[in-house]
């Protein structure tokens, strides 16, 4: 009854589908600022994930603790309390991102798939822990303004386009990837996992949480805004250091572009979709994930 089936190029079963669907709908709700609906959907997802052993009691307590800290961080105005809660949010988010927090059984949905003939095999987990970070931060902490009211939208678009094209060109010249246009059978599954989990979670953390706190501390100083953008982008690059120097430089450039877009618009959707546009072009037009 719970036998595997393939959907959008992902290998799933009923328990995985039931557990993750409310969380993915929560991300959609957050896109339209329906924060309370997103929280209800996240709770449903956690209950299903616990029932189907994707999350055990330790993972569930970790998720509840993260949401509680995010709520407290936004509610309490005492600086000392915010520092303690902020540190807790940072630590829990990092532990969730690197999948070392106990209590999670993230299902493998793409295994050793050759997206490009000359690439390393690609595998992908549905990371419930990372997905919960995205929902917690976006529903309870990350501010958002109306992008349509941004006076520098044209400049943001121009800078974003440059960052995407320059970053992809850097990947070619550094030997990480080659030109490889394709329409992969796993495209839709990849879009779901990359956009709703990877891009939303990483941008909510690096831009919505980290960059916002950096701006509070550095924004009042001369060149503080640019220092905030640089620090946010470089920090994003550093976490990609295991992929090599060239990969780190390209990730830093992308991070700076995303940080610039967020700094100018104060809308988290801008860096999320810039990040996704870069990843999508990489997937569709170049070796993915990188040359073997």
C-alpha positions in Angstrom: 0.0 0.0 0.0 3.0 2.3 0.6 4.9 1.1 -2.4 7.1 3.5 -4.3 5.9 5.4 -7.3 7.4 8.1 -9.5 6.0 11.6 -9.7 7.7 14.5 -11.5 10.9 12.5 -11.6 10.8 12.0 -7.8 10.6 8.5 -6.3 7.9 8.8 -3.6 5.5 6.8 -1.6 2.2 7.8 0.0 3.7 8.5 3.4 6.3 10.9 1.8 3.6 12.6 -0.3 1.3 13.1 2.6 4.0 14.4 4.9 5.6 16.9 2.6 2.5 18.3 0.7 1.3 20.5 3.6 4.8 21.9 4.1 5.1 22.7 0.4 1.7 24.3 0.4 2.9 26.3 3.5 5.8 27.7 1.3 3.2 28.7 -1.3 1.1 30.4 1.4 4.2 32.3 2.6 4.8 33.5 -1.0 1.5 35.4 -0.7 2.1 36.5 2.9 -0.5 34.1 4.3 1.6 33.4 7.4 -1.0 32.0 9.7 -2.2 29.5 7.1 1.5 28.5 6.6 1.9 27.8 10.3 -1.2 25.6 10.4 0.0 23.7 7.3 3.5 23.3 8.8 1.9 21.8 12.0 -0.1 19.4 9.8 3.1 18.4 8.0 5.0 17.8 11.2 2.2 15.6 12.6 2.1 13.5 9.4 5.9 13.3 9.2 6.0 12.1 12.8 3.3 9.5 12.2 5.2 8.2 9.1 8.6 8.1 10.9 10.2 10.9 8.8 10.7 12.7 12.0 11.0 11.2 15.5 10.5 12.8 18.9 13.9 14.5 18.9 13.3 16.0 15.5 9.8 17.1 16.4 11.1 18.8 19.6 13.9 20.5 17.6 11.3 21.9 15.1 9.0 23.1 17.9 12.0 24.7 19.6 13.0 26.5 16.4 9.5 27.9 15.8 9.3 28.9 19.5 12.6 30.8 19.3 11.6 32.5 16.1 8.3 33.6 17.7 10.2 34.9 20.8 12.8 36.7 18.7 10.1 38.6 17.0 8.0 39.2 20.2 10.5 40.2 22.8 12.2 43.6 22.5 14.8 43.1 25.2 18.2 43.1 23.5 19.7 40.4 25.8 16.8 38.0 25.1 17.0 38.7 21.4 20.7 37.9 21.4 20.1 34.6 23.1 17.2 33.6 20.9 19.1 34.8 17.8 22.0 32.6 18.7 19.7 29.7 19.2 18.0 30.2 15.8 21.4 30.4 14.2 22.7 27.2 15.8 19.5 25.2 15.1 19.3 26.4 11.5 22.9 25.4 10.8 22.4 22.0 12.4 19.2 21.5 10.3 21.0 22.7 7.1 23.9 20.2 7.5 21.5 17.5 8.7 23.3 16.6 11.9 20.4 17.4 14.2 19.0 14.1 15.4 15.6 12.8 14.7 15.2 13.3 10.9 14.9 10.6 8.2 15.0 12.7 5.0 13.8 10.5 2.1 16.1 10.0 -0.9 13.9 10.9 -3.9 16.5 11.1 -6.7 19.4 8.6 -6.6 22.6 8.7 -8.7 20.9 10.2 -11.8 23.0 11.4 -14.7 21.5 14.7 -15.6 24.5 15.3 -18.0 26.5 12.5 -19.6 29.8 14.0 -18.5 28.7 15.0 -15.0 28.9 13.4 -11.6 25.8 11.5 -10.6 23.1 13.7 -9.0 21.2 12.6 -5.9 18.6 14.5 -3.9 16.8 14.1 -0.5 13.6 15.8 0.5 15.0 17.6 3.5 12.3 18.1 6.0 14.6 19.8 8.4 15.7 22.4 5.9 12.1 23.0 4.8 11.0 23.7 8.4 13.8 26.4 8.7 12.3 28.1 5.6 8.8 28.1 7.0 9.8 29.2 10.6 12.0 32.1 9.4 9.6 33.4 6.7 6.5 33.0 8.8 7.8 34.5 12.0 10.9 36.7 11.4 11.7 37.8 7.8 10.3 41.2 6.9 8.9 41.9 3.5 7.9 45.1 1.7 6.0 45.5 -1.6 8.5 45.1 -4.5 6.2 47.0 -6.8 6.9 50.1 -4.7 10.7 49.8 -5.1 12.1 52.8 -6.9 15.2 51.0 -7.9 13.6 47.9 -9.5 15.3 48.5 -12.8 18.7 48.7 -11.2 18.0 45.6 -9.2 17.0 43.7 -12.3 20.1 44.9 -14.2 22.4 43.8 -11.4 20.6 40.5 -11.0 21.0 39.7 -14.7 24.7 40.6 -14.7 25.2 38.3 -11.6 23.5 35.3 -13.2 25.2 35.6 -16.5 28.7 36.4 -15.1 28.4 33.6 -12.6 27.5 31.0 -15.2 30.3 32.3 -17.5 32.7 31.9 -14.6 31.6 28.3 -14.2 32.5 27.6 -17.8 35.8 29.4 -17.8 36.8 27.8 -14.5 36.1 24.3 -15.9 33.3 23.5 -13.5 30.7 23.1 -16.3 30.3 23.1 -20.0 27.5 24.2 -22.3 24.9 21.4 -22.3 21.3 22.5 -23.2 18.8 19.8 -22.3 15.2 19.1 -21.2 15.7 16.6 -18.4 12.9 14.1 -17.4 13.5 15.1 -13.7 13.1 18.8 -14.4 9.8 19.2 -12.6 10.9 17.2 -9.6 14.2 19.2 -9.5 12.2 22.5 -9.6 10.1 21.5 -6.6 13.0 20.5 -4.5 15.3 23.3 -5.5 12.9 26.2 -5.4 10.7 25.3 -2.4 13.4 23.8 -0.2 16.9 24.9 -1.3 16.2 28.5 -2.4 13.5 29.4 0.1 15.5 28.0 3.0 18.9 29.4 2.1 17.7 32.9 1.3 15.4 33.1 4.3 18.4 32.2 6.5 21.3 34.1 4.8 19.3 37.2 3.7 16.1 37.3 5.7 17.8 36.4 9.0 21.6 36.9 8.9 21.6 40.0 6.6 18.8 41.7 8.5 20.8 41.4 11.7 24.0 42.6 10.1 22.1 45.6 8.7 20.8 46.4 12.2 24.4 46.4 13.5 26.3 47.9 10.6 23.8 49.9 8.7 24.2 53.0 10.8 27.9 53.3 9.9 29.5 54.8 6.8 29.5 52.2 4.0 27.6 50.0 6.5 25.0 48.9 3.9 27.7 47.8 1.4 29.6 46.0 4.2 26.4 44.2 5.0 25.9 43.1 1.4 29.5 42.0 1.1 29.4 40.0 4.4 26.1 38.3 3.5 27.4 37.3 0.1 30.8 36.1 1.2 29.3 34.1 4.1 27.1 32.4 1.5 30.2 31.6 -0.5 32.2 30.3 2.4 29.6 27.5 3.1 30.2 26.3 -0.5 34.0 26.0 0.2 33.9 22.1 0.1 33.1 22.5 -3.6 36.4 24.2 -4.3 37.7 27.7 -4.7 36.1 28.4 -8.1 32.7 27.2 -6.8 33.1 29.3 -3.7 33.9 32.5 -5.7 30.9 31.9 -7.9 28.6 31.3 -4.9 30.0 34.4 -3.3 29.1 36.5 -6.4 25.6 35.0 -6.4 25.3 35.7 -2.7 26.4 39.3 -3.2 23.8 39.7 -6.0 21.1 38.2 -3.8 22.1 40.4 -0.9 22.1 43.5 -3.1 18.6 42.7 -4.3 17.3 42.2 -0.8 19.0 45.3 0.5 17.4 47.5 -2.1 13.9 45.9 -2.0 13.5 44.5 1.5 11.5 41.7 -0.2 12.8 38.2 0.4 11.2 36.9 -2.8 13.7 38.9 -4.8 16.8 37.0 -3.7 14.8 33.7 -3.7 13.9 34.0 -7.3 17.3 35.3 -8.3 18.9 32.3 -6.7 16.4 30.0 -8.4 16.9 31.7 -11.8 20.7 31.0 -11.5 20.1 27.4 -10.5 17.5 26.8 -13.2 19.8 28.1 -16.0 22.6 26.0 -14.6 20.4 22.9 -14.7 18.9 23.5 -18.1 21.8 24.9 -20.1 25.0 23.6 -18.5 26.6 20.5 -17.1 24.7 19.6 -13.9 25.8 19.5 -11.2 29.3 19.8 -12.5 31.8 18.0 -14.6 33.0 14.5 -13.5 
